[in-house]
Amino acid sequence: NLFLSLKSISKEKNLLRILNTQSLPIKLLKEPEVLILLLITLCYFVVNPIGQYAIDDDWIFVKSLRHLHQEGELKILAWNPMSLVSLLLWGLPFAKLFGFTFTISKISVVILLYVECLALIAILRKMMASTELILLVCLTLIFNPLHFFHSFLYGTDVPALSWGWLAVFFYLSGSKA
C-alpha cells in the first residue's frame, strides 16, 4: 500500500512538472485579460473601422475633438451631450500623439473597451468568480449588439460604461465589505 502511494505521488509530481513547463504563450492564453485583448484585436480587424469617415453620431463628437486639438478650446456643440467632456479629454492625448484622424479617435474608444473589460474582470475576481464566468460576462458585454456597434466609433457609450465600471471597481477596492 505504501509503495502504491509513493508511486502515485511520483506520478503526480511528474504531471505537475510537465504542467509547470508549459510554454509562456500557453499559460498566457489561459488568462482572461489576454484572451479578451486578442478577441478585441481580432474584432477590430474584422470590423475594420479604419478610414476618414463618420459612423452614426461620431461626426459631431470628432468635430469637437478637432476643435479642442487645433484651437486648444473645449467647445461643446449644440448636438453634443455633456458626457462628451470626458471623451474629449480621453481622445485629446491620442490626437496629440498620433495626429488628428477619425481612425485614431476610434482606436481610443477600442482601448477604452479593453479598459472596461479589465475593470469588469477585476470586479468579478473580487467577487471570487470563476474564470469561465469571467469570460462569459466579458463576451456577453463585448458581443451585445449595441455595445459591439458603439465599440468601434468615437461615441460616448463605451467610455461612459468604462468610467462606470472603473468607479465600481474603485468603490469595491476602497470598501471594507
C-alpha positions, 0 to 999 in steps of 0.5 A: 500500500505504501509503495502504491502511494509513493508511486502515485505521488511520483506520478503526480509530481511528474504531471505537475512538472510537465504542467509547470513547463508549459510554454509562456504563450500557453499559460498566457492564453489561459488568462482572461485579460489576454484572451479578451485583448486578442478577441478585441484585436481580432474584432477590430480587424474584422470590423475594420473601422479604419478610414476618414469617415463618420459612423452614426453620431461620431461626426459631431463628437470628432468635430469637437475633438478637432476643435479642442486639438487645433484651437486648444478650446473645449467647445461643446456643440449644440448636438453634443451631450455633456458626457462628451467632456470626458471623451474629449479629454480621453481622445485629446492625448491620442490626437496629440500623439498620433495626429488628428484622424477619425481612425485614431479617435476610434482606436481610443474608444477600442482601448477604452473597451479593453479598459472596461473589460479589465475593470469588469474582470477585476470586479468579478475576481473580487467577487471570487468568480470563476474564470469561465464566468469571467469570460462569459460576462466579458463576451456577453458585454463585448458581443451585445449588439449595441455595445459591439456597434458603439465599440468601434466609433468615437461615441460616448457609450463605451467610455461612459460604461468604462468610467462606470465600471472603473468607479465600481471597481474603485468603490469595491477596492476602497470598501471594507465589505 
